[in-house]
């Protein structure tokens, strides 16, 4: 009997010791004004100063992580030869990577590790059964007390796993020290549905320090599928550090009536202001970034429309010298076929719930791409109007928004399953589930498809033609996956 008591006491002590404490993000003591226009910190430039190159990684679990990694591999081994004969790897020209959900893992990991990622990512994450390991931890009785701790749930357990296998305790301070492209991953604030982007500019509004925040928790928040995983909770200290909006914001709110392109910008500013009241909202609960932006494009749209609106008002911007916005939309969203319309009986409740959640997200994703194309068409039309004979011969002053039409062209490069020429390959990839485990073959085929899509893209080829550049005849270091695909 005494041995049973000892065993029970030991189990009880283990369970009690397993209670978890939620990591608390630290407050900012005093806000320091950032003078540059950093609405989403997208103006860092690594390659040609006339090019701003953006990669937008969508959500979709391991499917998205592998597909976006394939893009990095393709850009790494593709050299562009300029008119002068200078050769540059495409990957070295990337300025910004946005990511949501599964795509956030690739974005954060590349930002942290750089070239080293190509040695570790496949074994550490892509070809690892992350889903099984996570489920095993959730079902482990020793973790149940922790899962019932205040403010701590399944996503916190997931963050611990991601930290062990991939991020190794790294924080956003480590990410900044890596000095790679700007990495902007996002989650969704549950109560308002607003995007919360893991950039210091967002955390400034909250009077919170982003630097000590672990990358694993950002990835866990960005991929916290509602119901399946719990929200990640963070503290809000808004209103306690003397924060005030940057001077450039007043261009939209105080000094003049903004032109129409600023409409979305004003809406985003209003969302950010809602993060600044700790008395009203002392905590934020973050879920999957795909709920509010499944392509990682809304932040890019906000930035471009900020630039457009400032130009329309005749105001200077830090990127007035940019002549080409090159945006790779890496979209791994799938639409598996079903047989619902062949039966008189409607689908079951779970199928309906899943479809009802996914359809609006997918539709909005497509709309974001079209908005980028609309902006480019508007810029082209304004430049043509500005340079037309009608204004050259007119005595009337040229409207400011016409005179300051952006001189940049935009190339939206579609890297998605729908653009595949091989319909059998499309059917295969489109049926892959959204999970954190895929067969090795699926991972390899996703990576290979990403490379083919870039080279085959008409918009990519048009960009090269307009720039007077070409792809080098011999790609740099083709991977075994690409050799097998050939």
C-alpha positions as CSV (number, residue, x, y, z in Angstrom):
1,X,0.0,0.0,0.0
2,X,2.8,2.3,0.9
3,X,4.4,1.8,-2.6
4,X,1.1,2.8,-4.2
5,X,1.0,6.0,-2.1
6,X,4.6,6.7,-3.1
7,X,3.8,6.2,-6.8
8,X,0.7,8.4,-6.5
9,X,2.6,11.1,-4.7
10,X,5.3,11.0,-7.4
11,X,2.7,11.3,-10.2
12,X,1.0,14.1,-8.4
13,X,4.2,16.0,-7.9
14,X,5.0,15.5,-11.6
15,X,1.6,16.8,-12.6
16,X,1.7,19.8,-10.3
17,X,5.2,20.6,-11.5
18,X,4.0,20.6,-15.1
19,X,1.8,23.7,-14.7
20,X,3.0,26.3,-17.2
21,X,3.5,30.1,-17.0
22,X,2.6,32.1,-20.1
23,X,5.6,34.0,-21.6
24,X,4.9,37.7,-21.1
25,X,6.1,40.1,-23.8
26,X,7.9,43.0,-22.0
27,X,6.6,46.6,-22.1
28,X,8.4,49.5,-23.8
29,X,9.5,52.1,-21.2
30,X,9.7,55.0,-23.5
31,X,8.8,55.3,-27.2
32,X,11.5,56.7,-29.5
33,X,10.1,58.4,-32.6
34,X,11.1,56.8,-35.9
35,X,11.2,59.6,-38.4
36,X,11.2,57.5,-41.6
37,X,8.0,56.5,-43.3
38,X,7.8,52.9,-42.0
39,X,4.2,52.1,-42.3
40,X,5.1,48.4,-42.6
41,X,8.9,48.7,-42.7
42,X,9.0,47.6,-46.4
43,X,11.5,50.0,-47.7
44,X,14.8,48.2,-46.9
45,X,16.6,47.5,-50.2
46,X,19.3,44.8,-50.7
47,X,19.8,44.7,-54.5
48,X,19.3,47.3,-57.3
49,X,18.0,50.4,-55.6
50,X,15.5,50.8,-58.4
51,X,13.9,47.4,-57.6
52,X,11.8,46.6,-54.6
53,X,11.4,42.8,-54.6
54,X,8.7,41.2,-52.4
55,X,7.9,37.5,-51.7
56,X,4.4,36.9,-50.3
57,X,4.1,33.5,-48.7
58,X,0.5,32.1,-48.2
59,X,-0.8,29.8,-45.6
60,X,-1.4,26.1,-45.9
61,X,0.6,24.1,-43.4
62,X,3.6,22.0,-44.7
63,X,2.2,22.4,-48.2
64,X,2.8,26.2,-47.9
65,X,6.1,25.8,-46.1
66,X,7.5,23.4,-48.8
67,X,6.1,25.5,-51.7
68,X,7.6,28.7,-50.4
69,X,10.9,27.0,-49.7
70,X,10.9,25.8,-53.3
71,X,10.7,29.5,-54.4
72,X,13.7,30.3,-52.2
73,X,15.6,27.4,-53.8
74,X,14.7,28.6,-57.3
75,X,15.7,32.2,-56.7
76,X,18.9,31.0,-55.0
77,X,20.1,29.1,-58.1
78,X,18.8,31.6,-60.7
79,X,21.2,34.2,-61.9
80,X,20.1,37.3,-63.7
81,X,22.4,38.9,-66.2
82,X,22.0,42.7,-66.6
83,X,22.6,44.7,-69.8
84,X,26.1,45.4,-68.5
85,X,26.8,41.7,-68.0
86,X,26.7,41.8,-64.2
87,X,25.3,38.6,-62.7
88,X,23.1,38.6,-59.6
89,X,21.3,35.8,-57.8
90,X,17.6,36.6,-57.6
91,X,17.6,35.6,-54.0
92,X,20.1,38.4,-53.1
93,X,17.7,41.0,-54.5
94,X,14.8,40.1,-52.2
95,X,13.9,43.0,-49.9
96,X,10.8,41.8,-48.1
97,X,9.2,38.5,-47.3
98,X,5.7,38.4,-45.9
99,X,4.2,35.2,-44.5
100,X,1.1,33.8,-42.9
101,X,0.4,30.4,-41.3
102,X,2.6,27.7,-42.9
103,X,4.4,30.3,-45.0
104,X,5.5,32.2,-41.9
105,X,7.8,29.3,-40.9
106,X,9.8,29.6,-44.2
107,X,9.9,33.4,-44.0
108,X,11.1,33.5,-40.4
109,X,13.6,30.6,-40.8
110,X,15.2,32.2,-43.9
111,X,15.3,35.6,-42.2
112,X,17.1,34.0,-39.2
113,X,19.4,31.5,-40.9
114,X,20.0,32.9,-44.4
115,X,22.1,30.5,-46.5
116,X,22.3,28.0,-43.6
117,X,18.6,27.3,-44.0
118,X,19.3,25.2,-47.2
119,X,21.3,22.8,-45.1
120,X,18.8,22.3,-42.2
121,X,15.2,23.1,-43.2
122,X,14.4,19.8,-45.1
123,X,15.4,17.5,-42.2
124,X,14.4,19.9,-39.3
125,X,11.0,20.8,-40.5
126,X,9.7,19.9,-44.0
127,X,10.3,16.2,-43.9
128,X,9.5,15.8,-40.2
129,X,6.2,14.6,-38.9
130,X,5.6,17.8,-36.9
131,X,1.9,17.0,-36.6
132,X,2.4,13.7,-35.0
133,X,4.9,15.1,-32.5
134,X,2.5,17.9,-31.6
135,X,-0.5,15.5,-31.2
136,X,1.7,13.3,-29.0
137,X,2.5,16.1,-26.7
138,X,-1.1,17.2,-26.5
139,X,-2.2,13.7,-25.6
140,X,0.6,13.2,-23.0
141,X,-1.0,13.3,-19.5
142,X,2.1,15.0,-18.2
143,X,1.2,18.0,-20.3
144,X,-2.4,18.3,-19.3
145,X,-1.9,20.5,-16.2
146,X,0.1,22.9,-18.3
147,X,-2.6,22.9,-20.9
148,X,-5.1,23.9,-18.3
149,X,-2.9,26.7,-17.0
150,X,-4.2,30.3,-17.2
151,X,-3.4,31.9,-20.6
152,X,-1.6,28.8,-21.8
153,X,-2.9,26.3,-24.4
154,X,-2.2,24.0,-27.3
155,X,-0.5,26.7,-29.4
156,X,2.0,27.4,-26.5
157,X,2.8,23.8,-26.5
158,X,3.3,24.0,-30.3
159,X,5.5,27.0,-29.9
160,X,7.8,25.0,-27.6
161,X,8.0,22.2,-30.2
162,X,8.8,24.7,-33.0
163,X,11.5,26.2,-30.8
164,X,13.2,22.9,-30.2
165,X,13.2,21.7,-33.8
166,X,13.7,24.9,-35.7
167,X,14.2,28.2,-34.0
168,X,16.4,27.2,-31.1
169,X,15.4,30.1,-28.8
170,X,15.9,32.8,-31.4
171,X,14.1,36.1,-31.0
172,X,13.2,39.1,-33.2
173,X,16.5,40.7,-32.0
174,X,18.3,37.7,-33.5
175,X,16.3,38.2,-36.7
176,X,17.3,41.8,-36.9
177,X,20.9,41.0,-36.3
178,X,20.9,38.6,-39.2
179,X,20.5,41.6,-41.5
180,X,18.6,39.8,-44.3
181,X,15.4,40.9,-46.0
182,X,12.6,42.4,-43.9
183,X,10.4,39.6,-42.6
184,X,6.8,40.5,-41.9
185,X,4.7,37.7,-40.6
186,X,1.2,38.2,-39.3
187,X,-1.5,36.8,-37.1
188,X,-5.2,37.8,-36.6
189,X,-6.4,39.5,-33.4
190,X,-9.4,37.4,-32.5
191,X,-11.8,40.0,-31.1
192,X,-11.6,42.5,-34.0
193,X,-10.3,40.4,-36.9
194,X,-7.5,42.9,-37.4
195,X,-4.1,41.9,-38.7
196,X,-1.3,42.0,-36.2
197,X,2.0,42.2,-38.0
198,X,5.1,41.2,-36.1
199,X,7.1,44.4,-36.8
200,X,8.3,46.9,-34.2
201,X,6.1,49.6,-35.8
202,X,3.0,47.6,-34.8
203,X,4.4,46.9,-31.3
204,X,5.2,50.6,-30.9
205,X,1.5,51.3,-30.9
206,X,1.1,48.7,-28.1
207,X,4.0,50.2,-26.2
208,X,5.6,46.7,-26.3
209,X,9.1,45.5,-27.2
210,X,9.2,43.0,-30.1
211,X,12.9,42.3,-29.8
212,X,12.8,39.7,-27.0
213,X,9.7,38.0,-28.5
214,X,10.5,34.4,-29.6
215,X,10.2,33.6,-33.3
216,X,8.6,30.3,-32.4
217,X,5.7,32.1,-30.7
218,X,5.2,34.3,-33.7
219,X,5.1,31.3,-36.0
220,X,2.7,29.5,-33.5
221,X,0.4,32.6,-33.5
222,X,0.4,32.9,-37.3
223,X,-0.5,29.3,-37.7
224,X,-3.0,28.9,-34.8
225,X,-5.9,27.5,-36.7
226,X,-9.1,28.4,-34.7
227,X,-10.6,25.5,-32.7
228,X,-7.8,23.1,-33.7
229,X,-5.2,25.2,-31.8
230,X,-5.7,27.7,-29.1
231,X,-4.9,31.4,-29.5
232,X,-1.5,32.8,-28.4
233,X,-2.1,35.5,-25.8
234,X,0.1,38.6,-25.6
235,X,0.1,41.7,-23.4
236,X,-0.9,45.1,-24.6
237,X,0.6,48.2,-22.9
238,X,-0.8,50.8,-25.3
239,X,-0.9,54.3,-23.9
240,X,1.8,53.9,-21.3
241,X,5.0,54.8,-23.2
242,X,4.3,58.2,-24.7
243,X,3.7,56.8,-28.2
244,X,2.6,59.2,-30.9
245,X,2.0,58.6,-34.6
246,X,4.9,59.3,-36.9
247,X,4.9,62.7,-38.7
248,X,4.1,61.1,-42.1
249,X,0.7,59.9,-40.7
250,X,-0.4,63.4,-40.3
251,X,-0.2,63.8,-44.1
252,X,-3.4,61.7,-44.1
253,X,-5.1,62.8,-41.0
254,X,-4.4,66.5,-40.2
255,X,-3.0,68.6,-43.0
256,X,-5.1,67.8,-46.1
257,X,-8.0,65.9,-47.4
258,X,-6.4,62.7,-48.6
259,X,-6.9,61.5,-52.2
260,X,-8.9,58.4,-52.8
261,X,-5.9,56.0,-52.9
262,X,-5.5,56.7,-49.1
263,X,-8.8,55.1,-48.2
264,X,-7.3,51.7,-47.3
265,X,-4.4,53.4,-45.6
266,X,-6.8,55.3,-43.3
267,X,-8.6,52.1,-42.5
268,X,-5.4,50.4,-41.6
269,X,-4.4,53.3,-39.4
270,X,-7.6,53.0,-37.6
271,X,-7.0,49.4,-37.0
272,X,-3.6,50.2,-35.6
273,X,-5.0,52.9,-33.3
274,X,-7.3,50.2,-31.8
275,X,-4.1,48.4,-30.5
276,X,-3.1,51.5,-28.5
277,X,-5.5,51.3,-25.5
278,X,-4.4,49.0,-22.8
279,X,-7.2,50.0,-20.4
280,X,-9.7,48.8,-22.9
281,X,-7.7,45.8,-24.2
282,X,-5.0,44.7,-21.8
283,X,-4.6,41.4,-23.7
284,X,-4.7,40.3,-27.4
285,X,-5.5,36.8,-28.4
286,X,-3.9,35.8,-31.7
287,X,-5.0,33.2,-34.2
288,X,-4.0,32.1,-37.7
289,X,-2.9,35.0,-39.9
290,X,-4.8,33.4,-42.9
291,X,-8.1,34.4,-41.3
292,X,-7.4,38.0,-42.1
293,X,-5.0,37.7,-45.0
294,X,-4.2,34.2,-46.5
295,X,-1.7,35.5,-49.1
296,X,0.3,37.9,-46.9
297,X,-0.6,40.6,-49.4
298,X,-2.6,43.1,-47.4
299,X,0.5,44.6,-45.8
300,X,2.0,45.0,-49.2
301,X,-1.1,46.7,-50.5
302,X,-1.2,49.0,-47.5
303,X,2.4,50.0,-48.2
304,X,2.0,50.5,-51.9
305,X,-1.1,52.6,-51.4
306,X,0.6,54.7,-48.8
307,X,3.4,55.4,-51.3
308,X,0.8,56.2,-54.0
309,X,-1.2,58.5,-51.8
310,X,1.8,60.5,-50.7
311,X,2.9,60.8,-54.3
312,X,-0.5,62.0,-55.3
313,X,-0.3,64.7,-52.7
314,X,3.1,65.8,-53.9
315,X,4.8,64.6,-50.7
316,X,8.3,62.9,-50.8
317,X,8.7,59.3,-49.9
318,X,11.9,57.2,-49.1
319,X,11.2,55.0,-52.2
320,X,10.7,57.6,-54.9
321,X,13.7,56.1,-56.7
322,X,12.0,52.7,-57.1
323,X,11.2,52.0,-60.7
324,X,10.1,48.3,-60.4
325,X,7.9,46.7,-57.8
326,X,8.4,43.0,-58.3
327,X,6.0,40.9,-56.2
328,X,6.1,37.1,-56.2
329,X,2.7,35.9,-55.0
330,X,3.5,32.4,-53.6
331,X,0.0,31.0,-53.3
332,X,-0.3,27.4,-52.1
333,X,-4.0,27.6,-51.5
334,X,-5.7,24.4,-52.8
335,X,-9.2,23.7,-53.8
336,X,-9.7,19.9,-53.6
337,X,-12.5,18.7,-55.8
338,X,-15.7,17.1,-54.3
339,X,-18.8,15.3,-55.5
340,X,-21.3,17.4,-53.6
341,X,-23.2,18.5,-56.7
342,X,-23.7,15.0,-58.0
343,X,-25.9,14.0,-55.0
344,X,-29.3,15.2,-53.9
345,X,-28.2,15.0,-50.3
346,X,-26.3,18.0,-49.1
347,X,-22.8,17.6,-47.5
348,X,-22.4,17.0,-43.8
349,X,-22.1,19.7,-41.1
350,X,-18.3,19.4,-40.8
351,X,-17.8,19.7,-44.5
352,X,-20.1,22.8,-44.7
353,X,-18.3,24.4,-41.8
354,X,-14.9,23.9,-43.4
355,X,-16.1,25.2,-46.8
356,X,-17.9,28.2,-45.3
357,X,-14.7,29.2,-43.5
358,X,-12.4,28.7,-46.5
359,X,-14.4,30.2,-49.4
360,X,-14.4,33.8,-48.2
361,X,-10.6,33.6,-47.5
362,X,-9.9,32.1,-50.9
363,X,-12.1,34.7,-52.7
364,X,-10.5,37.6,-50.8
365,X,-7.0,36.2,-51.7
366,X,-7.8,36.4,-55.4
367,X,-9.1,39.9,-55.0
368,X,-5.8,41.1,-53.4
369,X,-3.9,40.0,-56.5
370,X,-6.4,41.9,-58.8
371,X,-6.0,45.0,-56.7
372,X,-2.3,45.0,-57.3
373,X,-2.9,44.8,-61.0
374,X,-5.5,47.6,-60.8
375,X,-2.9,49.8,-59.1
376,X,-0.4,49.2,-61.8
377,X,-3.0,49.9,-64.5
378,X,-3.9,53.2,-62.7
379,X,-0.2,54.3,-62.5
380,X,0.3,53.6,-66.2
381,X,-2.8,55.5,-67.2
382,X,-1.8,58.5,-65.0
383,X,1.7,58.6,-66.5
384,X,0.2,58.5,-70.0
385,X,-2.1,61.4,-69.1
386,X,0.8,63.4,-67.5
387,X,2.9,63.0,-70.6
388,X,0.1,63.5,-73.1
389,X,-0.2,66.5,-75.5
390,X,-3.4,67.6,-73.8
391,X,-1.5,68.7,-70.8
392,X,1.6,69.9,-72.7
393,X,-0.5,72.4,-74.6
394,X,-2.8,73.3,-71.8
395,X,-2.6,76.6,-69.8
396,X,-4.4,75.0,-66.9
397,X,-2.2,73.7,-64.1
398,X,-1.8,70.0,-64.0
399,X,-3.5,68.3,-61.1
400,X,-1.1,67.2,-58.4
401,X,-2.1,63.6,-58.5
402,X,-1.3,63.5,-62.3
403,X,1.9,65.5,-62.0
404,X,3.3,63.2,-59.4
405,X,2.1,59.9,-60.9
406,X,4.4,57.1,-59.7
407,X,7.1,56.3,-62.2
408,X,7.3,52.7,-61.2
409,X,6.0,49.6,-63.0
410,X,4.6,46.7,-61.0
411,X,5.1,43.0,-61.9
412,X,2.9,40.6,-60.1
413,X,4.3,37.1,-60.6
414,X,1.8,34.3,-60.0
415,X,3.4,31.3,-58.3
416,X,0.3,29.2,-57.7
417,X,-0.9,25.7,-58.5
418,X,-3.4,27.1,-61.0
419,X,-0.6,28.4,-63.2
420,X,0.9,24.9,-63.7
421,X,0.9,23.7,-67.3
422,X,1.0,20.1,-66.3
423,X,-2.6,19.3,-65.3
424,X,-1.7,16.0,-63.8
425,X,0.8,17.7,-61.5
426,X,-1.9,20.4,-60.7
427,X,-4.3,17.7,-59.7
428,X,-1.8,16.0,-57.4
429,X,-0.7,19.2,-55.6
430,X,-4.2,20.6,-55.4
431,X,-5.3,17.5,-53.5
432,X,-2.6,17.8,-50.8
433,X,-4.1,18.4,-47.3
434,X,-3.5,21.4,-45.1
435,X,-1.6,19.7,-42.3
436,X,1.9,19.7,-40.7
437,X,3.0,16.5,-42.3
438,X,3.2,15.4,-45.9
439,X,4.9,12.5,-47.6
440,X,8.5,13.2,-48.7
441,X,7.5,12.8,-52.4
442,X,4.9,15.6,-51.9
443,X,7.4,17.9,-50.4
444,X,9.8,17.4,-53.2
445,X,7.2,17.9,-55.9
446,X,6.0,21.1,-54.3
447,X,9.6,22.4,-54.3
448,X,10.2,21.5,-57.9
449,X,6.9,23.0,-59.1
450,X,7.7,26.3,-57.5
451,X,10.9,26.6,-59.6
452,X,9.1,25.7,-62.8
453,X,6.4,28.2,-62.2
454,X,8.8,31.1,-61.8
455,X,10.7,30.5,-65.0
456,X,7.4,29.8,-66.9
457,X,5.7,32.9,-65.6
458,X,4.8,35.4,-68.5
459,X,5.0,38.3,-66.0
460,X,8.5,37.2,-64.9
461,X,9.6,37.0,-68.5
462,X,8.1,40.4,-69.2
463,X,9.9,41.9,-66.2
464,X,13.2,40.5,-67.6
465,X,12.5,41.9,-71.1
466,X,11.6,45.4,-69.8
467,X,14.8,45.5,-67.7
468,X,16.9,44.3,-70.6
469,X,18.0,41.3,-68.5
470,X,18.0,37.6,-69.0
471,X,18.4,34.4,-67.0
472,X,21.9,33.0,-67.1
473,X,22.1,29.9,-69.3
474,X,23.5,27.8,-66.5
475,X,21.4,27.9,-63.3
476,X,23.4,28.0,-60.1
477,X,23.6,24.8,-58.1
478,X,20.5,22.9,-59.2
479,X,19.1,20.8,-56.4
480,X,18.5,17.0,-56.6
481,X,14.8,17.8,-56.7
482,X,15.2,20.0,-59.8
483,X,17.4,17.4,-61.5
484,X,14.9,14.7,-60.8
485,X,12.1,16.9,-62.2
486,X,14.0,17.4,-65.5
